[in-house]
Amino acid sequence: ANTGNLDAAIEQLLNVEKQMRLAGDVAGTRKAVTDILQLCFDARAWKTLNDQIVVLSKRRGQLKQAVTAMVQQAMQYIDETPDVETRVELIKTLNSVSAGKIYVEIERARLIKKLAKIKEEQGLIAEAADLMQEIAVETFGAMAKTEKIAFILEQVRLCLDRQDYVRAQILSRKISPRVFDADTSKEKKKPKEGDNVVEEAPADIPSLLELKQIYYELMIRYYTHNNDYLEICRCYKAIYEIPSVKEDPAKWVPILRKICWYLVLSPYDPMQSSLLNSTLEDKNLSEIPSFKLLLKQIVTMEVIQWTTLWDTYKSDFENEKATGKSLGEKAAEDLRQRIIEHNILVVSKYYTRITLKRLAELLCLSVQEAEKHLSDMVVSKALVAKIDRPMGIVCFQTAKDSNDILNSWAANLEKLLDLVEKSCHQIHKETMVHKAALKV
C-alpha cells in the first residue's frame, strides 16, 4: 500500500476504534488497534508504527486490554525489523508506553531484557547493567518463577561483567537456593478465583535445574573475586548434586577434582571439616585415587612434608582450570599456608611444650617463619599457644585459673568416691553370695 492509502486506512480504523472505545466494547477496540499496527507492519512503515503506538496509548479513556494487546502485538514485530536502529527505536517506544502500567509489567521486563542484550552486543556493558537494574521482577506476581530467576541471574551476570561485585551480591540474595530444590514433577494446582494467574515462561527460558547450575557458576565467579575457597567449594558441591551432572562421569570428575582442591585450600573450621569427611565417604572419589589420598592426608593427624606433596601434585594443580583460568600463584601460596597450619595443629595435638627450633624443623621452615605462622593462628583463634621467646619454647597448654583447677579437683574427688562406693557394693555382694553357698 502506498502512503496515501495507508494514511486513509489508518484514519478509517481510528474512527472505528473511537466508536468501540466510547461504547466500551473491549473486543472491538482490541481488534481495531491490532489491525492498525498490522497495516503499518505490512507496509513496513516503522516510523508510522511507532507514532500510532504512542497515539493509541494516549487516547482518552483507552482500555487496559487494548494497550496490552497492542504492546503484545508490537513485540512480535521486533525481530522483523530491518536494522538495529529501527529495533532499538521500536523497543524504546514500547518501553515508554508500558512504563508505570502494572498490567504490562511483564512485557516491559522482556523489552528491557532485549534492549540490554543489544547494548551488550554493542559492548556497552555498563549501560546494559543499568537498564536491567531498573526492573524489580521479584515483585511481579504474574511472572513465571523460572523467568524471574533467569532475569535476576542476567542482572547478576551483567554486574559481574562490569566488576560491580557489591551490587552482584545484593542481587544474588534475591534468589534463595532452596527454590532450586522444589519438586517440579508435581502437578500445578488450578488457580482459585481471585488468585493471580501466573503466565507460562517463554520457550527460551532454561529449566529450574539448568538455572541452578547457572546460579552456582555465577556465585563461583563472585566468590573467586574474594578468594572465599570454602564457599566456592560449596557451590561446586551443589553443581555436583545436580542429577544431569552426577550421571555423566565426563561432567562430575572435573567438578569432584575442584571440590577436593578447594577443600584443601579452605582454612580449617567445622564446616570445612564436615565437608571434607562427607567428600571422603563419596564412592565416586575412588575413581580419582590421587585426590582421595590427598584428602586422607589432610584428615590424618600426621605431619605432611610440603616438598613431597608439591612434587606429587604440582602438575595436577597447575593444569586445574577454574572459571576458565588456572588456580594461580595466590592459590599455590594458600595451599602451602594450609599445609603449614595443618602441621601446626598436628604438633599441638601431640606436644604440650616444644622448642621453636624443633617446631621449625618439623614444619620445614626457618624459626622466624614458624613463629610468624604460629602467631597468625593464635590471632585467628584457630589455636591456643604461648611463646616464651627468650627460652625459645612454645607452650600449647591453656592457662587455667584457680576456679577451674578447684572445679576439676572436685570432679575428680567425686569420681573417686563413686568408684570406692561401687567397689564396696561389689565386695558386699560377693560376701553375701559366698555365705549363702556355705549355708546350703
Steps between C-alpha positions, in 0.01 A plus 500: 500500500630849419519769770170667402304174512667409835412835660141474378466142628647597841261800520202272431613250767563781753135607459387139553729476808349822642144370462588166660693666785218743583251212489723302742533210252823326616524243219424758230754756633766233528430385140519858369836587663663171394374551141656849489837356614469214247444751215813694599701178526381367162598833341836485690429858616702481822483871587121501451478185715686674787283812466175299501605302812555829688177660367281196579640463852431867582140511374251609763360213709704240310417147620767297683424192287560702180839631625604145606399355160682783319826451695487118455428538126785750448746280692460233228630754243830569683687209337365598155661848506748571215784640716616556860402871509139422402489216754632722784252777404205258510611352835541850648150601375341189654701555819372857539140385437519217757691699768304529824217270378473194726293303243792495252787468754606155371512627139708799616749268679540294181549818293772625738673160481505520117631857507772404753606213273539741206704740717722210617561392137611858428749472791308737731495266802460778760194638316350150469551434873339836593200424278446156655524637855199728441267198509417325829348176365475342848188717556321372186224264609401379153851416373604133495754399767762378253475823296548709819809299598643522146449880501673547839788273389542719192519806729768324712700397190508855362613636840781243511598591140536865600680389823232651728534226762304676778187540285543144365488365857190709586318375188603136557338511845162545332522130405474247783698179419204303645292597195709261284408201720126538424341190346407600143336160427197582719189608314420868517189587698226676308478863613195588708283800422668822605853348482763653273526302177868415448608510135692216340873569453614560136659207319853650512509506885715212642355237737535531879797258514680683218440828686645338815825427315512856356437646849783307665741571210434874547549467878834324434604806294400727788677297773812460281537879511513480884706175506231349727607138442245333729204674332642411154523139617137506619390638160682220316345250745151632408578465124635149567162401654303593183371168349612579141857562629512205742397251228776603255862417606634749242324777697538390864870400495634855437249643753600246766867590439416868559307411819814321629733791414277764658451286812876481545535875433228592755612605850419250775155543656204269595325547162821417310558192719142378443526544120839329499368190676182481288710528179731220620195273543393563137538178298585696182822624664654154445497583124769766567727322757767773512243751632364248750855461631537882520184536711603207723832673568315816608266303730776282653668656805852467361755759385497547119830569322425801276775430243384138449135603469576784254719274281214246484214741425673793326400399144138428606481835679640701208276326244182554706274755334251701709259752340697472175847559645754314718485521880796740500799591716284636783332160535842326503613724789173434683546125453844519664346709780229235560758220521703701755181565704413129487849409622484752790163354607650148490797612714264666751311170536814299586704756698419716802842675481748511211802714410458742210806349332350149503161637382674673208675171409168312497341767282802525263517878568739750654444592867369847401248354251382236749447770763308720252264219391444392861421861602253537210313187611483623860367840383230330283406284805565177309741397777588579862875542559756715681858566390782555752731687262811529726489123569374420146221272630141470375237391753171362361332462842225743592559687826229409753382736772457389863123438459555259209769309696277470809206387285712229333623380843141486629394301194792259543418445871138433409610237246734338755230475772258359245751227406565417872125468562453270200796282610358467857163405355658226281703359798186493720307322224774235455512439883123447518507254209790307663319478842181374334700229319660382837158477671369274223 
